[in-house]
Amino acid sequence: MGDQTQQQLERMMKMFLDEQAANKARQDELNRKLEALTLDLASIKEATAVTGSNTQERTSKTKGPAISTGSETQSGNSIFPKVTKLDFPKYNGLEDPMGWISRCEHFFRHQQTPEEEKV
């Protein structure tokens, strides 16, 4: 009975050590993937920081303060606005032109179009 118990303990110890080695290999692989993702995230943040500064320069050229609709989420230094579709109003010649101009101004405000880009 002593030899049988010893053999069973040895088998269990071998299984334990094999499982421990497999867990270490999985952990090392996860660490490599995490490091790669961290590097990717850093490069994305760097790229969006450059893009974000260009966007801020464009916004500062617009007439008046930027209007926040509450549809923006901020992550780090980057702002990702939610996309909403707003078609440019067409004038059909039958309606009041002042109403059409008002809708055009709303469109330009919503798009944050600089004054020099308006046609």
Secondary structure in CASP SS format (residue, H / E / C, confidence):
PFRMAT SS
TARGET T0000
AUTHOR 0000-0000-0000
METHOD secondary structure of the structure
MODEL  1
M C 1.00
G H 1.00
D H 1.00
Q H 1.00
T H 1.00
Q H 1.00
Q H 1.00
Q H 1.00
L H 1.00
E H 1.00
R H 1.00
M H 1.00
M H 1.00
K H 1.00
M H 1.00
F H 1.00
L H 1.00
D H 1.00
E H 1.00
Q H 1.00
A H 1.00
A H 1.00
N H 1.00
K H 1.00
A H 1.00
R H 1.00
Q H 1.00
D H 1.00
E H 1.00
L H 1.00
N H 1.00
R H 1.00
K H 1.00
L H 1.00
E H 1.00
A H 1.00
L H 1.00
T H 1.00
L H 1.00
D H 1.00
L H 1.00
A H 1.00
S H 1.00
I H 1.00
K H 1.00
E H 1.00
A H 1.00
T H 1.00
A H 1.00
V H 1.00
T H 1.00
G H 1.00
S H 1.00
N H 1.00
T H 1.00
Q H 1.00
E H 1.00
R H 1.00
T H 1.00
S H 1.00
K H 1.00
T C 1.00
K C 1.00
G C 1.00
P C 1.00
A C 1.00
I C 1.00
S C 1.00
T C 1.00
G C 1.00
S C 1.00
E E 1.00
T E 1.00
Q E 1.00
S E 1.00
G C 1.00
N C 1.00
S E 1.00
I E 1.00
F E 1.00
P E 1.00
K C 1.00
V C 1.00
T C 1.00
K C 1.00
L C 1.00
D C 1.00
F C 1.00
P C 1.00
K C 1.00
Y C 1.00
N C 1.00
G C 1.00
L C 1.00
E C 1.00
D C 1.00
P H 1.00
M H 1.00
G H 1.00
W H 1.00
I H 1.00
S H 1.00
R H 1.00
C H 1.00
E H 1.00
H H 1.00
F H 1.00
F H 1.00
R H 1.00
H H 1.00
Q H 1.00
Q C 1.00
T C 1.00
P C 1.00
E H 1.00
E H 1.00
E H 1.00
K C 1.00
V C 1.00
END
